[in-house]
Amino acid sequence: MKFRNIIGILIIIFLMVGINFFSSQTATESDKLSTRIAKVIVVKLGIISDKESKDDSHPVIKKADHIVRKIAHFSIYFTLALIIFIFIYFQSKKVVSSFLLSWIITTVYAMFDEYYQTFIEGRGGEIRDVIIDSFGALCATLLALILMKNLRKNK
């Protein structure tokens, strides 16, 4: 097996383990992390003051927390799908197959991840999150598909 194949597999495994790590957090742990990130963002953007950010139930923090969580879903599955696409493409040199396989693999992983969360204290699987994850994967694979087709045309 070539070194780049091993690196590709390790990156994919690392991303999947990272996703699983965050999915393994209890609802309380997960909420603390995303709320902390949301607070930093809204304070840095000047939306609320540092003093106002002390209240976790502040409506701006609650809304920002929700947005942070959904952007995280989209982004991590975008990244995972893109890495899987690149890995498959370098193996097969088939753009459409790489697109389909990477999107399917990532979407199925998102489904299993949401199902896994149903076993974690205070967590639940959300169809909405699978849709966001799958959309992130679709955007990544469509972007890769378009870029690869354009690169092939220019050769």
N, CA, C and O atoms as a GROMACS GRO file, in nm:
protein
  620
    1MET      N    1   0.085  -0.118   0.000
    1MET     CA    2   0.000   0.000   0.000
    1MET      C    3   0.089   0.124   0.000
    1MET      O    4   0.187   0.131   0.074
    2LYS      N    5   0.055   0.220  -0.083
    2LYS     CA    6   0.134   0.342  -0.095
    2LYS      C    7   0.118   0.429   0.029
    2LYS      O    8   0.016   0.425   0.098
    3PHE      N    9   0.222   0.507   0.054
    3PHE     CA   10   0.224   0.596   0.171
    3PHE      C   11   0.105   0.692   0.169
    3PHE      O   12   0.042   0.714   0.272
    4ARG      N   13   0.074   0.749   0.051
    4ARG     CA   14  -0.038   0.846   0.045
    4ARG      C   15  -0.171   0.779   0.074
    4ARG      O   16  -0.262   0.843   0.127
    5ASN      N   17  -0.184   0.649   0.041
    5ASN     CA   18  -0.307   0.576   0.074
    5ASN      C   19  -0.321   0.560   0.225
    5ASN      O   20  -0.429   0.577   0.281
    6ILE      N   21  -0.210   0.527   0.289
    6ILE     CA   22  -0.211   0.512   0.435
    6ILE      C   23  -0.247   0.645   0.501
    6ILE      O   24  -0.327   0.649   0.594
    7ILE      N   25  -0.186   0.754   0.452
    7ILE     CA   26  -0.215   0.887   0.507
    7ILE      C   27  -0.363   0.920   0.486
    7ILE      O   28  -0.428   0.972   0.578
    8GLY      N   29  -0.416   0.892   0.368
    8GLY     CA   30  -0.558   0.919   0.340
    8GLY      C   31  -0.650   0.843   0.434
    8GLY      O   32  -0.745   0.900   0.489
    9ILE      N   33  -0.622   0.716   0.452
    9ILE     CA   34  -0.703   0.633   0.543
    9ILE      C   35  -0.693   0.686   0.686
    9ILE      O   36  -0.793   0.694   0.757
   10LEU      N   37  -0.572   0.722   0.728
   10LEU     CA   38  -0.554   0.774   0.864
   10LEU      C   39  -0.629   0.906   0.885
   10LEU      O   40  -0.687   0.928   0.992
   11ILE      N   41  -0.629   0.993   0.786
   11ILE     CA   42  -0.703   1.120   0.798
   11ILE      C   43  -0.853   1.092   0.809
   11ILE      O   44  -0.922   1.154   0.891
   12ILE      N   45  -0.903   1.001   0.727
   12ILE     CA   46  -1.046   0.966   0.732
   12ILE      C   47  -1.081   0.907   0.869
   12ILE      O   48  -1.182   0.945   0.929
   13ILE      N   49  -0.998   0.816   0.917
   13ILE     CA   50  -1.023   0.756   1.050
   13ILE      C   51  -1.016   0.863   1.158
   13ILE      O   52  -1.100   0.864   1.248
   14PHE      N   53  -0.918   0.953   1.150
   14PHE     CA   54  -0.905   1.061   1.248
   14PHE      C   55  -1.032   1.146   1.251
   14PHE      O   56  -1.081   1.179   1.359
   15LEU      N   57  -1.084   1.183   1.135
   15LEU     CA   58  -1.208   1.263   1.130
   15LEU      C   59  -1.325   1.186   1.190
   15LEU      O   60  -1.405   1.243   1.265
   16MET      N   61  -1.337   1.058   1.156
   16MET     CA   62  -1.448   0.978   1.209
   16MET      C   63  -1.437   0.960   1.360
   16MET      O   64  -1.538   0.964   1.430
   17VAL      N   65  -1.317   0.940   1.409
   17VAL     CA   66  -1.297   0.928   1.554
   17VAL      C   67  -1.330   1.061   1.622
   17VAL      O   68  -1.390   1.063   1.730
   18GLY      N   69  -1.291   1.172   1.558
   18GLY     CA   70  -1.325   1.304   1.613
   18GLY      C   71  -1.475   1.326   1.621
   18GLY      O   72  -1.526   1.376   1.721
   19ILE      N   73  -1.546   1.287   1.516
   19ILE     CA   74  -1.692   1.298   1.516
   19ILE      C   75  -1.749   1.212   1.629
   19ILE      O   76  -1.837   1.256   1.703
   20ASN      N   77  -1.698   1.090   1.641
   20ASN     CA   78  -1.746   1.000   1.745
   20ASN      C   79  -1.717   1.055   1.885
   20ASN      O   80  -1.797   1.038   1.977
   21PHE      N   81  -1.602   1.119   1.901
   21PHE     CA   82  -1.567   1.179   2.031
   21PHE      C   83  -1.672   1.282   2.071
   21PHE      O   84  -1.722   1.280   2.184
   22PHE      N   85  -1.707   1.373   1.979
   22PHE     CA   86  -1.806   1.475   2.011
   22PHE      C   87  -1.945   1.414   2.030
   22PHE      O   88  -2.022   1.462   2.113
   23SER      N   89  -1.976   1.310   1.954
   23SER     CA   90  -2.105   1.244   1.969
   23SER      C   91  -2.115   1.168   2.101
   23SER      O   92  -2.225   1.142   2.150
   24SER      N   93  -2.001   1.131   2.158
   24SER     CA   94  -1.999   1.057   2.284
   24SER      C   95  -2.017   1.146   2.406
   24SER      O   96  -2.036   1.096   2.517
   25GLN      N   97  -2.010   1.276   2.387
   25GLN     CA   98  -2.029   1.367   2.499
   25GLN      C   99  -2.175   1.366   2.544
   25GLN      O  100  -2.266   1.356   2.462
   26THR      N  101  -2.195   1.375   2.675
   26THR     CA  102  -2.332   1.386   2.724
   26THR      C  103  -2.389   1.518   2.676
   26THR      O  104  -2.317   1.605   2.628
   27ALA      N  105  -2.519   1.533   2.690
   27ALA     CA  106  -2.584   1.657   2.648
   27ALA      C  107  -2.525   1.777   2.722
   27ALA      O  108  -2.505   1.883   2.663
   28THR      N  109  -2.498   1.760   2.850
   28THR     CA  110  -2.442   1.868   2.932
   28THR      C  111  -2.304   1.908   2.881
   28THR      O  112  -2.276   2.027   2.866
   29GLU      N  113  -2.217   1.810   2.855
   29GLU     CA  114  -2.082   1.839   2.806
   29GLU      C  115  -2.087   1.907   2.669
   29GLU      O  116  -2.015   2.004   2.645
   30SER      N  117  -2.170   1.855   2.582
   30SER     CA  118  -2.182   1.909   2.447
   30SER      C  119  -2.235   2.053   2.450
   30SER      O  120  -2.187   2.140   2.378
   31ASP      N  121  -2.334   2.075   2.536
   31ASP     CA  122  -2.394   2.208   2.547
   31ASP      C  123  -2.293   2.309   2.601
   31ASP      O  124  -2.287   2.423   2.554
   32LYS      N  125  -2.215   2.269   2.701
   32LYS     CA  126  -2.114   2.359   2.758
   32LYS      C  127  -2.014   2.404   2.651
   32LYS      O  128  -1.978   2.521   2.644
   33LEU      N  129  -1.970   2.310   2.569
   33LEU     CA  130  -1.871   2.342   2.465
   33LEU      C  131  -1.928   2.437   2.361
   33LEU      O  132  -1.866   2.539   2.330
   34SER      N  133  -2.045   2.406   2.307
   34SER     CA  134  -2.101   2.491   2.202
   34SER      C  135  -2.144   2.627   2.257
   34SER      O  136  -2.132   2.728   2.188
   35THR      N  137  -2.192   2.631   2.380
   35THR     CA  138  -2.229   2.759   2.442
   35THR      C  139  -2.106   2.846   2.461
   35THR      O  140  -2.110   2.967   2.436
   36ARG      N  141  -1.997   2.785   2.505
   36ARG     CA  142  -1.873   2.860   2.524
   36ARG      C  143  -1.825   2.921   2.392
   36ARG      O  144  -1.783   3.037   2.388
   37ILE      N  145  -1.832   2.843   2.284
   37ILE     CA  146  -1.792   2.893   2.152
   37ILE      C  147  -1.887   3.005   2.107
   37ILE      O  148  -1.842   3.107   2.056
   38ALA      N  149  -2.016   2.984   2.127
   38ALA     CA  150  -2.115   3.086   2.088
   38ALA      C  151  -2.092   3.216   2.163
   38ALA      O  152  -2.102   3.324   2.104
   39LYS      N  153  -2.061   3.207   2.292
   39LYS     CA  154  -2.035   3.328   2.372
   39LYS      C  155  -1.916   3.406   2.316
   39LYS      O  156  -1.924   3.528   2.300
   40VAL      N  157  -1.809   3.336   2.287
   40VAL     CA  158  -1.690   3.403   2.233
   40VAL      C  159  -1.724   3.475   2.103
   40VAL      O  160  -1.683   3.590   2.082
   41ILE      N  161  -1.798   3.409   2.017
   41ILE     CA  162  -1.833   3.468   1.887
   41ILE      C  163  -1.918   3.593   1.904
   41ILE      O  164  -1.886   3.697   1.846
   42VAL      N  165  -2.026   3.584   1.983
   42VAL     CA  166  -2.115   3.700   1.993
   42VAL      C  167  -2.050   3.817   2.068
   42VAL      O  168  -2.080   3.933   2.040
   43VAL      N  169  -1.961   3.787   2.161
   43VAL     CA  170  -1.889   3.895   2.231
   43VAL      C  171  -1.787   3.958   2.138
   43VAL      O  172  -1.777   4.080   2.130
   44LYS      N  173  -1.709   3.876   2.065
   44LYS     CA  174  -1.608   3.927   1.972
   44LYS      C  175  -1.671   4.010   1.861
   44LYS      O  176  -1.613   4.108   1.815
   45LEU      N  177  -1.789   3.970   1.818
   45LEU     CA  178  -1.859   4.045   1.713
   45LEU      C  179  -1.929   4.170   1.768
   45LEU      O  180  -1.982   4.251   1.691
   46GLY      N  181  -1.930   4.185   1.900
   46GLY     CA  182  -1.992   4.302   1.962
   46GLY      C  183  -2.143   4.297   1.966
   46GLY      O  184  -2.208   4.400   1.982
   47ILE      N  185  -2.199   4.179   1.951
   47ILE     CA  186  -2.345   4.164   1.952
   47ILE      C  187  -2.399   4.180   2.093
   47ILE      O  188  -2.504   4.242   2.114
   48ILE      N  189  -2.327   4.123   2.190
   48ILE     CA  190  -2.361   4.143   2.331
   48ILE      C  191  -2.232   4.172   2.406
   48ILE      O  192  -2.122   4.145   2.358
   49SER      N  193  -2.247   4.228   2.523
   49SER     CA  194  -2.128   4.262   2.605
   49SER      C  195  -2.078   4.138   2.678
   49SER      O  196  -2.147   4.036   2.688
   50ASP      N  197  -1.957   4.149   2.728
   50ASP     CA  198  -1.899   4.040   2.807
   50ASP      C  199  -1.986   4.014   2.930
   50ASP      O  200  -2.004   3.899   2.971
   51LYS      N  201  -2.038   4.121   2.989
   51LYS     CA  202  -2.124   4.107   3.108
   51LYS      C  203  -2.252   4.030   3.073
   51LYS      O  204  -2.293   3.940   3.147
   52GLU      N  205  -2.314   4.065   2.960
   52GLU     CA  206  -2.436   3.996   2.918
   52GLU      C  207  -2.410   3.848   2.887
   52GLU      O  208  -2.499   3.765   2.903
   53SER      N  209  -2.288   3.816   2.844
   53SER     CA  210  -2.256   3.678   2.806
   53SER      C  211  -2.246   3.584   2.926
   53SER      O  212  -2.237   3.463   2.908
   54LYS      N  213  -2.249   3.639   3.047
   54LYS     CA  214  -2.244   3.554   3.167
   54LYS      C  215  -2.373   3.474   3.184
   54LYS      O  216  -2.374   3.370   3.251
   55ASP      N  217  -2.482   3.522   3.124
   55ASP     CA  218  -2.612   3.456   3.133
   55ASP      C  219  -2.629   3.359   3.016
   55ASP      O  220  -2.656   3.402   2.903
   56ASP      N  221  -2.612   3.230   3.041
   56ASP     CA  222  -2.623   3.129   2.936
   56ASP      C  223  -2.761   3.125   2.871
   56ASP      O  224  -2.776   3.075   2.759
   57SER      N  225  -2.861   3.176   2.940
   57SER     CA  226  -2.997   3.171   2.885
   57SER      C  227  -3.030   3.296   2.801
   57SER      O  228  -3.143   3.312   2.754
   58HIS      N  229  -2.932   3.383   2.783
   58HIS     CA  230  -2.953   3.502   2.700
   58HIS      C  231  -2.997   3.456   2.560
   58HIS      O  232  -2.936   3.366   2.503
   59PRO      N  233  -3.104   3.516   2.505
   59PRO     CA  234  -3.158   3.470   2.376
   59PRO      C  235  -3.056   3.473   2.262
   59PRO      O  236  -3.058   3.388   2.173
   60VAL      N  237  -2.967   3.570   2.265
   60VAL     CA  238  -2.866   3.579   2.159
   60VAL      C  239  -2.769   3.461   2.169
   60VAL      O  240  -2.730   3.403   2.068
   61ILE      N  241  -2.732   3.426   2.292
   61ILE     CA  242  -2.642   3.311   2.312
   61ILE      C  243  -2.711   3.182   2.269
   61ILE      O  244  -2.650   3.097   2.205
   62LYS      N  245  -2.838   3.168   2.305
   62LYS     CA  246  -2.913   3.048   2.267
   62LYS      C  247  -2.919   3.033   2.114
   62LYS      O  248  -2.897   2.924   2.061
   63LYS      N  249  -2.948   3.143   2.046
   63LYS     CA  250  -2.957   3.140   1.899
   63LYS      C  251  -2.819   3.112   1.839
   63LYS      O  252  -2.807   3.031   1.747
   64ALA      N  253  -2.716   3.178   1.890
   64ALA     CA  254  -2.580   3.158   1.840
   64ALA      C  255  -2.535   3.015   1.865
   64ALA      O  256  -2.467   2.955   1.781
   65ASP      N  257  -2.572   2.960   1.980
   65ASP     CA  258  -2.537   2.822   2.013
   65ASP      C  259  -2.597   2.726   1.909
   65ASP      O  260  -2.529   2.634   1.862
   66HIS      N  261  -2.721   2.748   1.875
   66HIS     CA  262  -2.789   2.664   1.775
   66HIS      C  263  -2.717   2.674   1.640
   66HIS      O  264  -2.694   2.573   1.574
   67ILE      N  265  -2.683   2.795   1.602
   67ILE     CA  266  -2.613   2.817   1.474
   67ILE      C  267  -2.475   2.752   1.475
   67ILE      O  268  -2.435   2.689   1.378
   68VAL      N  269  -2.402   2.767   1.585
   68VAL     CA  270  -2.270   2.705   1.598
   68VAL      C  271  -2.280   2.554   1.581
   68VAL      O  272  -2.200   2.493   1.511
   69ARG      N  273  -2.379   2.493   1.645
   69ARG     CA  274  -2.396   2.348   1.635
   69ARG      C  275  -2.424   2.304   1.491
   69ARG      O  276  -2.368   2.205   1.445
   70LYS      N  277  -2.509   2.377   1.422
   70LYS     CA  278  -2.546   2.337   1.286
   70LYS      C  279  -2.430   2.361   1.188
   70LYS      O  280  -2.408   2.282   1.097
   71ILE      N  281  -2.356   2.471   1.208
   71ILE     CA  282  -2.238   2.496   1.124
   71ILE      C  283  -2.133   2.388   1.148
   71ILE      O  284  -2.066   2.344   1.055
   72ALA      N  285  -2.119   2.345   1.272
   72ALA     CA  286  -2.025   2.237   1.304
   72ALA      C  287  -2.064   2.109   1.231
   72ALA      O  288  -1.978   2.041   1.173
   73HIS      N  289  -2.192   2.075   1.233
   73HIS     CA  290  -2.239   1.956   1.161
   73HIS      C  291  -2.204   1.967   1.014
   73HIS      O  292  -2.141   1.877   0.957
   74PHE      N  293  -2.244   2.076   0.952
   74PHE     CA  294  -2.221   2.095   0.809
   74PHE      C  295  -2.072   2.087   0.777
   74PHE      O  296  -2.031   2.018   0.684
   75SER      N  297  -1.990   2.158   0.854
   75SER     CA  298  -1.846   2.170   0.826
   75SER      C  299  -1.771   2.038   0.840
   75SER      O  300  -1.690   2.004   0.754
   76ILE      N  301  -1.797   1.966   0.946
   76ILE     CA  302  -1.721   1.842   0.967
   76ILE      C  303  -1.758   1.738   0.862
   76ILE      O  304  -1.671   1.664   0.815
   77TYR      N  305  -1.884   1.731   0.825
   77TYR     CA  306  -1.923   1.634   0.722
   77TYR      C  307  -1.882   1.682   0.583
   77TYR      O  308  -1.858   1.599   0.495
   78PHE      N  309  -1.875   1.812   0.561
   78PHE     CA  310  -1.818   1.867   0.436
   78PHE      C  311  -1.674   1.819   0.424
   78PHE      O  312  -1.633   1.768   0.320
   79THR      N  313  -1.598   1.838   0.532
   79THR     CA  314  -1.456   1.800   0.534
   79THR      C  315  -1.438   1.650   0.514
   79THR      O  316  -1.355   1.606   0.435
   80LEU      N  317  -1.516   1.571   0.586
   80LEU     CA  318  -1.506   1.426   0.576
   80LEU      C  319  -1.536   1.380   0.432
   80LEU      O  320  -1.462   1.299   0.377
   81ALA      N  321  -1.642   1.431   0.373
   81ALA     CA  322  -1.678   1.392   0.236
   81ALA      C  323  -1.571   1.433   0.136
   81ALA      O  324  -1.540   1.358   0.044
   82LEU      N  325  -1.514   1.550   0.154
   82LEU     CA  326  -1.410   1.597   0.064
   82LEU      C  327  -1.286   1.507   0.071
   82LEU      O  328  -1.229   1.471  -0.032
   83ILE      N  329  -1.246   1.472   0.191
   83ILE     CA  330  -1.130   1.384   0.208
   83ILE      C  331  -1.159   1.245   0.149
   83ILE      O  332  -1.073   1.186   0.084
   84ILE      N  333  -1.278   1.195   0.172
   84ILE     CA  334  -1.315   1.064   0.116
   84ILE      C  335  -1.318   1.072  -0.037
   84ILE      O  336  -1.270   0.980  -0.105
   85PHE      N  337  -1.373   1.180  -0.091
   85PHE     CA  338  -1.375   1.198  -0.237
   85PHE      C  339  -1.233   1.193  -0.293
   85PHE      O  340  -1.206   1.120  -0.388
   86ILE      N  341  -1.143   1.270  -0.233
   86ILE     CA  342  -1.004   1.275  -0.281
   86ILE      C  343  -0.941   1.137  -0.273
   86ILE      O  344  -0.875   1.092  -0.367
   87PHE      N  345  -0.962   1.069  -0.162
   87PHE     CA  346  -0.906   0.934  -0.145
   87PHE      C  347  -0.958   0.840  -0.254
   87PHE      O  348  -0.880   0.770  -0.318
   88ILE      N  349  -1.088   0.837  -0.275
   88ILE     CA  350  -1.147   0.747  -0.374
   88ILE      C  351  -1.101   0.786  -0.515
   88ILE      O  352  -1.069   0.699  -0.597
   89TYR      N  353  -1.097   0.915  -0.542
   89TYR     CA  354  -1.057   0.959  -0.676
   89TYR      C  355  -0.914   0.916  -0.707
   89TYR      O  356  -0.887   0.870  -0.818
   90PHE      N  357  -0.823   0.931  -0.612
   90PHE     CA  358  -0.684   0.891  -0.637
   90PHE      C  359  -0.671   0.740  -0.657
   90PHE      O  360  -0.575   0.693  -0.719
   91GLN      N  361  -0.766   0.665  -0.604
   91GLN     CA  362  -0.764   0.520  -0.625
   91GLN      C  363  -0.823   0.483  -0.761
   91GLN      O  364  -0.770   0.397  -0.832
   92SER      N  365  -0.933   0.546  -0.797
   92SER     CA  366  -1.010   0.504  -0.914
   92SER      C  367  -0.994   0.592  -1.037
   92SER      O  368  -1.010   0.544  -1.149
   93LYS      N  369  -0.964   0.718  -1.017
   93LYS     CA  370  -0.959   0.819  -1.125
   93LYS      C  371  -1.095   0.838  -1.192
   93LYS      O  372  -1.103   0.886  -1.305
   94LYS      N  373  -1.201   0.799  -1.122
   94LYS     CA  374  -1.338   0.813  -1.174
   94LYS      C  375  -1.410   0.920  -1.094
   94LYS      O  376  -1.436   0.902  -0.975
   95VAL      N  377  -1.442   1.030  -1.159
   95VAL     CA  378  -1.499   1.145  -1.090
   95VAL      C  379  -1.640   1.116  -1.038
   95VAL      O  380  -1.670   1.142  -0.922
   96VAL      N  381  -1.726   1.063  -1.124
   96VAL     CA  382  -1.865   1.041  -1.084
   96VAL      C  383  -1.874   0.935  -0.975
   96VAL      O  384  -1.951   0.950  -0.880
   97SER      N  385  -1.797   0.827  -0.988
   97SER     CA  386  -1.796   0.723  -0.885
   97SER      C  387  -1.745   0.779  -0.753
   97SER      O  388  -1.799   0.746  -0.646
   98SER      N  389  -1.643   0.862  -0.759
   98SER     CA  390  -1.588   0.925  -0.638
   98SER      C  391  -1.693   1.012  -0.572
   98SER      O  392  -1.708   1.013  -0.450
   99PHE      N  393  -1.768   1.087  -0.654
   99PHE     CA  394  -1.875   1.173  -0.604
   99PHE      C  395  -1.980   1.091  -0.531
   99PHE      O  396  -2.015   1.119  -0.417
  100LEU      N  397  -2.031   0.989  -0.600
  100LEU     CA  398  -2.140   0.908  -0.542
  100LEU      C  399  -2.096   0.834  -0.417
  100LEU      O  400  -2.164   0.838  -0.314
  101LEU      N  401  -1.982   0.766  -0.426
  101LEU     CA  402  -1.936   0.687  -0.311
  101LEU      C  403  -1.905   0.774  -0.190
  101LEU      O  404  -1.942   0.738  -0.077
  102SER      N  405  -1.838   0.886  -0.211
  102SER     CA  406  -1.803   0.970  -0.096
  102SER      C  407  -1.928   1.029  -0.031
  102SER      O  408  -1.936   1.038   0.091
  103TRP      N  409  -2.025   1.070  -0.113
  103TRP     CA  410  -2.148   1.125  -0.056
  103TRP      C  411  -2.226   1.016   0.020
  103TRP      O  412  -2.275   1.040   0.130
  104ILE      N  413  -2.236   0.898  -0.039
  104ILE     CA  414  -2.310   0.788   0.026
  104ILE      C  415  -2.241   0.746   0.155
  104ILE      O  416  -2.307   0.732   0.258
  105ILE      N  417  -2.110   0.725   0.151
  105ILE     CA  418  -2.036   0.682   0.270
  105ILE      C  419  -2.055   0.784   0.383
  105ILE      O  420  -2.080   0.747   0.497
  106THR      N  421  -2.041   0.912   0.350
  106THR     CA  422  -2.052   1.016   0.452
  106THR      C  423  -2.193   1.026   0.507
  106THR      O  424  -2.212   1.042   0.628
  107THR      N  425  -2.292   1.015   0.421
  107THR     CA  426  -2.431   1.022   0.466
  107THR      C  427  -2.467   0.902   0.554
  107THR      O  428  -2.534   0.918   0.656
  108VAL      N  429  -2.423   0.784   0.516
  108VAL     CA  430  -2.449   0.665   0.597
  108VAL      C  431  -2.379   0.678   0.733
  108VAL      O  432  -2.435   0.640   0.836
  109TYR      N  433  -2.257   0.732   0.732
  109TYR     CA  434  -2.187   0.753   0.859
  109TYR      C  435  -2.264   0.852   0.947
  109TYR      O  436  -2.273   0.833   1.068
  110ALA      N  437  -2.320   0.955   0.886
  110ALA     CA  438  -2.400   1.053   0.962
  110ALA      C  439  -2.523   0.985   1.024
  110ALA      O  440  -2.559   1.015   1.138
  111MET      N  441  -2.586   0.895   0.950
  111MET     CA  442  -2.702   0.822   1.003
  111MET      C  443  -2.662   0.738   1.124
  111MET      O  444  -2.729   0.740   1.227
  112PHE      N  445  -2.552   0.664   1.110
  112PHE     CA  446  -2.506   0.581   1.222
  112PHE      C  447  -2.466   0.667   1.342
  112PHE      O  448  -2.489   0.629   1.456
  113ASP      N  449  -2.405   0.782   1.314
  113ASP     CA  450  -2.363   0.871   1.422
  113ASP      C  451  -2.484   0.923   1.500
  113ASP      O  452  -2.482   0.926   1.623
  114GLU      N  453  -2.587   0.964   1.430
  114GLU     CA  454  -2.708   1.012   1.498
  114GLU      C  455  -2.775   0.899   1.574
  114GLU      O  456  -2.827   0.920   1.684
  115TYR      N  457  -2.774   0.780   1.518
  115TYR     CA  458  -2.831   0.664   1.589
  115TYR      C  459  -2.750   0.637   1.716
  115TYR      O  460  -2.807   0.611   1.822
  116TYR      N  461  -2.618   0.643   1.705
  116TYR     CA  462  -2.530   0.620   1.820
  116TYR      C  463  -2.562   0.720   1.932
  116TYR      O  464  -2.557   0.684   2.050
  117GLN      N  465  -2.593   0.843   1.897
  117GLN     CA  466  -2.622   0.946   1.998
  117GLN      C  467  -2.746   0.913   2.080
  117GLN      O  468  -2.763   0.966   2.190
  118THR      N  469  -2.832   0.828   2.028
  118THR     CA  470  -2.952   0.792   2.106
  118THR      C  471  -2.916   0.711   2.230
  118THR      O  472  -2.999   0.697   2.320
  119PHE      N  473  -2.795   0.659   2.236
  119PHE     CA  474  -2.750   0.581   2.350
  119PHE      C  475  -2.671   0.665   2.451
  119PHE      O  476  -2.628   0.613   2.554
  120ILE      N  477  -2.653   0.793   2.423
  120ILE     CA  478  -2.574   0.881   2.508
  120ILE      C  479  -2.668   0.962   2.597
  120ILE      O  480  -2.772   1.011   2.552
  121GLU      N  481  -2.631   0.974   2.724
  121GLU     CA  482  -2.714   1.043   2.824
  121GLU      C  483  -2.755   1.183   2.777
  121GLU      O  484  -2.671   1.268   2.746
  122GLY      N  485  -2.886   1.204   2.772
  122GLY     CA  486  -2.940   1.335   2.739
  122GLY      C  487  -2.938   1.370   2.591
  122GLY      O  488  -2.984   1.477   2.552
  123ARG      N  489  -2.886   1.281   2.508
  123ARG     CA  490  -2.875   1.308   2.365
  123ARG      C  491  -2.984   1.233   2.290
  123ARG      O  492  -3.048   1.144   2.345
  124GLY      N  493  -3.002   1.270   2.168
  124GLY     CA  494  -3.096   1.200   2.082
  124GLY      C  495  -3.053   1.215   1.938
  124GLY      O  496  -2.985   1.312   1.902
  125GLY      N  497  -3.091   1.122   1.856
  125GLY     CA  498  -3.062   1.132   1.713
  125GLY      C  499  -3.162   1.225   1.647
  125GLY      O  500  -3.282   1.219   1.675
  126GLU      N  501  -3.114   1.310   1.562
  126GLU     CA  502  -3.201   1.407   1.494
  126GLU      C  503  -3.193   1.388   1.342
  126GLU      O  504  -3.085   1.393   1.284
  127ILE      N  505  -3.306   1.365   1.280
  127ILE     CA  506  -3.312   1.355   1.134
  127ILE      C  507  -3.261   1.485   1.072
  127ILE      O  508  -3.192   1.483   0.970
  128ARG      N  509  -3.295   1.598   1.133
  128ARG     CA  510  -3.250   1.728   1.084
  128ARG      C  511  -3.098   1.735   1.077
  128ARG      O  512  -3.043   1.792   0.983
  129ASP      N  513  -3.030   1.677   1.175
  129ASP     CA  514  -2.884   1.677   1.174
  129ASP      C  515  -2.829   1.588   1.062
  129ASP      O  516  -2.728   1.622   1.001
  130VAL      N  517  -2.893   1.477   1.037
  130VAL     CA  518  -2.850   1.391   0.925
  130VAL      C  519  -2.866   1.468   0.794
  130VAL      O  520  -2.780   1.458   0.706
  131ILE      N  521  -2.973   1.543   0.781
  131ILE     CA  522  -2.995   1.621   0.659
  131ILE      C  523  -2.886   1.728   0.645
  131ILE      O  524  -2.833   1.747   0.536
  132ILE      N  525  -2.854   1.796   0.753
  132ILE     CA  526  -2.748   1.898   0.750
  132ILE      C  527  -2.614   1.834   0.717
  132ILE      O  528  -2.538   1.886   0.635
  133ASP      N  529  -2.584   1.720   0.781
  133ASP     CA  530  -2.460   1.648   0.755
  133ASP      C  531  -2.452   1.605   0.608
  133ASP      O  532  -2.350   1.622   0.542
  134SER      N  533  -2.561   1.549   0.560
  134SER     CA  534  -2.567   1.501   0.422
  134SER      C  535  -2.554   1.617   0.323
  134SER      O  536  -2.492   1.603   0.218
  135PHE      N  537  -2.613   1.732   0.357
  135PHE     CA  538  -2.603   1.849   0.271
  135PHE      C  539  -2.459   1.900   0.268
  135PHE      O  540  -2.410   1.941   0.163
  136GLY      N  541  -2.392   1.900   0.383
  136GLY     CA  542  -2.251   1.937   0.388
  136GLY      C  543  -2.168   1.846   0.299
  136GLY      O  544  -2.081   1.891   0.225
  137ALA      N  545  -2.196   1.716   0.307
  137ALA     CA  546  -2.125   1.618   0.224
  137ALA      C  547  -2.157   1.639   0.076
  137ALA      O  548  -2.068   1.630  -0.008
  138LEU      N  549  -2.283   1.668   0.046
  138LEU     CA  550  -2.323   1.693  -0.092
  138LEU      C  551  -2.252   1.816  -0.149
  138LEU      O  552  -2.203   1.814  -0.262
  139CYS      N  553  -2.245   1.923  -0.070
  139CYS     CA  554  -2.177   2.045  -0.116
  139CYS      C  555  -2.029   2.017  -0.144
  139CYS      O  556  -1.975   2.062  -0.245
  140ALA      N  557  -1.965   1.943  -0.055
  140ALA     CA  558  -1.823   1.911  -0.074
  140ALA      C  559  -1.802   1.826  -0.198
  140ALA      O  560  -1.712   1.853  -0.278
  141THR      N  561  -1.884   1.724  -0.214
  141THR     CA  562  -1.864   1.634  -0.328
  141THR      C  563  -1.902   1.702  -0.460
  141THR      O  564  -1.840   1.675  -0.562
  142LEU      N  565  -2.003   1.788  -0.458
  142LEU     CA  566  -2.037   1.864  -0.580
  142LEU      C  567  -1.924   1.959  -0.617
  142LEU      O  568  -1.886   1.971  -0.733
  143LEU      N  569  -1.869   2.026  -0.516
  143LEU     CA  570  -1.756   2.116  -0.540
  143LEU      C  571  -1.638   2.037  -0.600
  143LEU      O  572  -1.578   2.080  -0.698
  144ALA      N  573  -1.606   1.924  -0.541
  144ALA     CA  574  -1.497   1.841  -0.591
  144ALA      C  575  -1.526   1.790  -0.733
  144ALA      O  576  -1.437   1.788  -0.818
  145LEU      N  577  -1.650   1.750  -0.757
  145LEU     CA  578  -1.691   1.702  -0.889
  145LEU      C  579  -1.671   1.811  -0.994
  145LEU      O  580  -1.614   1.786  -1.101
  146ILE      N  581  -1.718   1.930  -0.964
  146ILE     CA  582  -1.705   2.042  -1.059
  146ILE      C  583  -1.559   2.077  -1.082
  146ILE      O  584  -1.517   2.097  -1.196
  147LEU      N  585  -1.481   2.084  -0.975
  147LEU     CA  586  -1.339   2.117  -0.988
  147LEU      C  587  -1.265   2.011  -1.070
  147LEU      O  588  -1.184   2.045  -1.156
  148MET      N  589  -1.291   1.886  -1.043
  148MET     CA  590  -1.222   1.779  -1.116
  148MET      C  591  -1.262   1.776  -1.263
  148MET      O  592  -1.177   1.756  -1.349
  149LYS      N  593  -1.389   1.798  -1.292
  149LYS     CA  594  -1.432   1.802  -1.433
  149LYS      C  595  -1.368   1.920  -1.505
  149LYS      O  596  -1.326   1.906  -1.620
  150ASN      N  597  -1.359   2.036  -1.438
  150ASN     CA  598  -1.294   2.152  -1.499
  150ASN      C  599  -1.144   2.132  -1.517
  150ASN      O  600  -1.088   2.172  -1.619
  151LEU      N  601  -1.080   2.069  -1.420
  151LEU     CA  602  -0.938   2.039  -1.435
  151LEU      C  603  -0.910   1.944  -1.549
  151LEU      O  604  -0.811   1.958  -1.620
  152ARG      N  605  -0.998   1.846  -1.565
  152ARG     CA  606  -0.982   1.750  -1.676
  152ARG      C  607  -1.002   1.817  -1.811
  152ARG      O  608  -0.931   1.784  -1.907
  153LYS      N  609  -1.096   1.912  -1.821
  153LYS     CA  610  -1.121   1.983  -1.946
  153LYS      C  611  -1.000   2.067  -1.986
  153LYS      O  612  -0.967   2.078  -2.104
  154ASN      N  613  -0.934   2.125  -1.886
  154ASN     CA  614  -0.822   2.216  -1.912
  154ASN      C  615  -0.692   2.143  -1.946
  154ASN      O  616  -0.593   2.208  -1.978
  155LYS      N  617  -0.692   2.011  -1.938
  155LYS     CA  618  -0.569   1.935  -1.970
  155LYS      C  619  -0.553   1.915  -2.117
  155LYS      O  620  -0.455   1.854  -2.160
   0.00000   0.00000   0.00000
